[in-house]
C-alpha cells in the first residue's frame, strides 16, 4: 500500500476502535445504572435458585452459568450479574478482527 492509503486505512481502523470503545462504555454505564428487566429477573431467580424458572424458555444455560459465577464472585448487585454479558460483547467485538 502507498503511504496515503495506509494512513487512511489506519485512520478508519482507529475511528472504528474509538466508536466501539465509546459504545462499550455507554453499555457499561447503562448496565451499572439501570434496574433489571423482566427477563433478567427470571435469570436471577434461576441463578439464586429461588424458583422453578429453569423449565422456562428464559433459561439459557451458558448465560445462567456465567451469571452464577459472577453471583458467587461479586454478589447479587445488578452490574455484577450483567458483567458476563458485557465481557461477551467485548469478546464478540474482538473475534471478527482476529
ZANUTOR-417445 format. One record per atom (N, C-alpha, C, CB): y, x, z. Coordinates in steps of 0.2 Angstrom, whole numbers, padded with zeros to 4 digits, always signed. Glycine has a CB too. Layout:
<guses>
YXZ...
</guses>
This chain:
<guses>
-0006+0004+0000+0000+0000+0000+0006+0004+0000+0000-0005+0006+0011+0002-0003+0018+0005-0003+0021+0004+0004+0022+0003-0009+0026+0008+0005+0030+0008+0011+0033+0001+0013+0035+0013+0011+0036-0002+0008+0039-0009+0009+0033-0014+0010+0043-0011+0003+0028-0014+0007+0023-0019+0008+0019-0018+0014+0017-0019+0002+0019-0012+0016+0016-0010+0023+0020-0013+0029+0014-0003+0023+0027-0012+0028+0031-0014+0033+0031-0022+0033+0038-0011+0032+0031-0025+0028+0031-0032+0028+0025-0035+0031+0031-0035+0020+0019-0032+0029+0013-0034+0032+0013-0033+0040+0007-0030+0029+0015-0027+0042+0016-0026+0049+0021-0031+0053+0018-0019+0051+0026-0033+0049+0031-0037+0052+0028-0044+0053+0037-0038+0048+0024-0046+0048+0021-0053+0048+0016-0053+0054+0018-0055+0042+0012-0048+0054+0007-0047+0060+0010-0047+0067+0003-0041+0059+0016-0044+0068+0019-0044+0074+0022-0051+0075+0025-0038+0074+0025-0054+0070+0028-0061+0071+0022-0066+0073+0031-0063+0065+0016-0065+0070+0011-0069+0072+0008-0068+0079+0005-0069+0067+0008-0062+0081+0006-0060+0088+0011-0063+0093+0006-0052+0089+0018-0062+0091+0023-0065+0096+0022-0072+0097+0030-0063+0093+0021-0076+0091+0021-0083+0091+0014-0085+0095+0020-0086+0084+0009-0081+0094+0003-0083+0098+0004-0082+0106-0003-0079+0096+0007-0076+0107+0009-0075+0114+0013-0080+0118+0012-0068+0115+0018-0082+0114+0023-0087+0117+0019-0094+0117+0029-0088+0112+0015-0096+0113+0011-0102+0113+0006-0101+0119+0007-0103+0107+0003-0096+0120-0002-0095+0126+0002-0095+0133-0005-0088+0125+0008-0092+0133+0012-0093+0139+0014-0100+0140+0019-0088+0138+0016-0104+0135+0018-0111+0136+0012-0115+0138+0020-0114+0129+0006-0113+0135+0000-0117+0138-0002-0115+0145-0006-0115+0133-0001-0109+0147-0002-0107+0154+0003-0110+0159-0001-0099+0154+0009-0111+0157+0014-0114+0161+0012-0122+0162+0021-0114+0158+0010-0125+0156+0008-0132+0157+0002-0132+0161+0007-0135+0150-0003-0128+0160-0009-0128+0164-0008-0127+0172-0014-0122+0162-0002-0123+0173-0001-0122+0180+0003-0128+0183+0004-0116+0181+0007-0132+0179+0012-0137+0182+0010-0144+0181+0019-0136+0179+0006-0145+0176+0004-0152+0175-0002-0154+0180+0002-0154+0168-0003-0161+0181-0008-0163+0185-0014-0164+0181-0006-0170+0189-0020-0165+0184-0026-0166+0180-0026-0173+0176-0032-0166+0185-0029-0173+0170-0030-0179+0166-0037-0182+0169-0030-0177+0159-0038-0188+0166-0044-0192+0167-0051-0187+0166-0045-0198+0163-0051-0184+0160-0057-0180+0158-0058-0174+0163-0056-0178+0151-0052-0171+0165-0053-0165+0169-0055-0167+0176-0046-0162+0170-0053-0173+0178-0055-0176+0185-0063-0177+0185-0051-0182+0186-0065-0180+0180-0073-0181+0179-0076-0174+0179-0075-0185+0173-0073-0169+0176-0076-0162+0175-0076-0159+0182-0073-0158+0171-0071-0160+0186-0070-0158+0193-0076-0161+0197-0063-0158+0196-0077-0168+0196-0082-0171+0200-0089-0168+0199-0081-0179+0199-0090-0166+0193-0096-0163+0191-0097-0157+0195-0097-0163+0184-0092-0153+0194-0092-0146+0197-0092-0146+0205-0085-0142+0196-0089-0151+0208-0089-0151+0215-0095-0156+0218-0082-0154+0218-0099-0158+0213-0105-0162+0215-0103-0168+0219-0110-0158+0218-0098-0171+0217-0095-0177+0221-0098-0184+0217-0088-0177+0221-0101-0183+0211-0103-0189+0208-0109-0188+0203-0097-0192+0204-0111-0194+0200-0116-0193+0196-0114-0193+0189-0121-0199+0196-0108-0190+0188-0105-0189+0181-0108-0185+0176-0098-0187+0182-0113-0181+0179-0117-0176+0174-0120-0180+0169-0122-0172+0178-0122-0186+0170-0125-0190+0165-0120-0193+0160-0129-0196+0168-0114-0192+0160-0109-0195+0156-0108-0190+0150-0102-0196+0159-0104-0193+0145-0103-0189+0139-0098-0183+0140-0100-0193+0133-0094-0184+0146-0089-0179+0148-0092-0172+0150-0085-0182+0153-0099-0172+0152-0102-0166+0154-0103-0161+0148-0109-0168+0158-0099-0156+0148-0100-0151+0143-0103-0145+0147-0093-0149+0140-0109-0143+0146-0112-0138+0151-0109-0131+0151-0119-0137+0148-0106-0128+0146-0103-0122+0146-0096-0123+0150-0102-0119+0139-0093-0128+0148-0086-0129+0152-0087-0130+0159-0082-0135+0149-0093-0134+0161-0094-0135+0168-0096-0129+0172-0100-0141+0168-0100-0125+0168-0102-0119+0172-0096-0114+0173-0108-0115+0167-0092-0113+0168-0086-0109+0169-0082-0112+0174-0082-0108+0162-0081-0118+0174-0077-0121+0179-0080-0120+0186-0076-0129+0178-0086-0121+0187-0090-0119+0193-0088-0112+0195-0097-0121+0193-0089-0107+0191-0087-0100+0193-0080-0100+0195-0089-0096+0187-0076-0103+0192-0069-0102+0194-0067-0106+0200-0064-0105+0188-0071-0112+0201-0070-0115+0208-0072-0111+0213-0074-0122+0207-0078-0108+0213-0081-0104+0218-0077-0097+0219-0088-0102+0216-0073-0095+0214-0069-0089+0214-0062-0090+0217-0069-0085+0208-0059-0095+0215-0052-0096+0216-0050-0103+0220-0048-0096+0210-0055-0107+0221-0054-0113+0224-0053-0119+0220-0048-0112+0229-0051-0124+0222-0050-0131+0218-0043-0132+0216-0052-0136+0223-0039-0127+0215-0032-0128+0213-0033-0129+0205-0028-0122+0214-0029-0134+0203-0029-0136+0196-0029-0130+0191-0024-0141+0194-0024-0125+0192-0023-0119+0187-0030-0115+0187-0017-0115+0189-0033-0115+0193-0039-0111+0193-0045-0114+0189-0041-0110+0201-0045-0121+0190-0050-0124+0186-0049-0124+0178-0051-0131+0188-0043-0123+0176-0041-0123+0169-0042-0116+0167-0034-0126+0168-0042-0111+0171-0042-0104+0169-0048-0102+0164-0044-0100+0175-0054-0105+0164-0059-0103+0159-0057-0105+0152-0066-0106+0161-0054-0111+0152-0051-0114+0146-0046-0110+0143-0049-0121+0146-0041-0107+0147-0036-0103+0145-0039-0096+0142-0031-0101+0151-0044-0093+0145-0047-0087+0143-0051-0089+0136-0051-0084+0148-0053-0094+0136-0057-0096+0129-0052-0097+0124-0061-0103+0130-0046-0099+0125-0041-0100+0119-0039-0093+0117-0035-0104+0122-0039-0088+0122-0037-0082+0121-0042-0078+0117-0035-0078+0127-0048-0079+0119-0054-0076+0115-0054-0079+0108-0061-0078+0119-0053-0085+0107-0053-0088+0100-0048-0085+0096-0053-0095+0100-0042-0084+0099-0036-0081+0096-0038-0074+0093-0030-0081+0100-0042-0070+0097-0043-0063+0095-0049-0062+0091-0044-0059+0102-0054-0066+0091-0060-0066+0087-0059-0066+0080-0065-0071+0089-0055-0070+0077-0055-0070+0070-0051-0064+0067-0051-0076+0067-0047-0060+0071-0044-0054+0069-0049-0048+0069-0038-0053+0074-0054-0048+0072-0059-0043+0073-0064-0042+0067-0062-0043+0079
</guses>
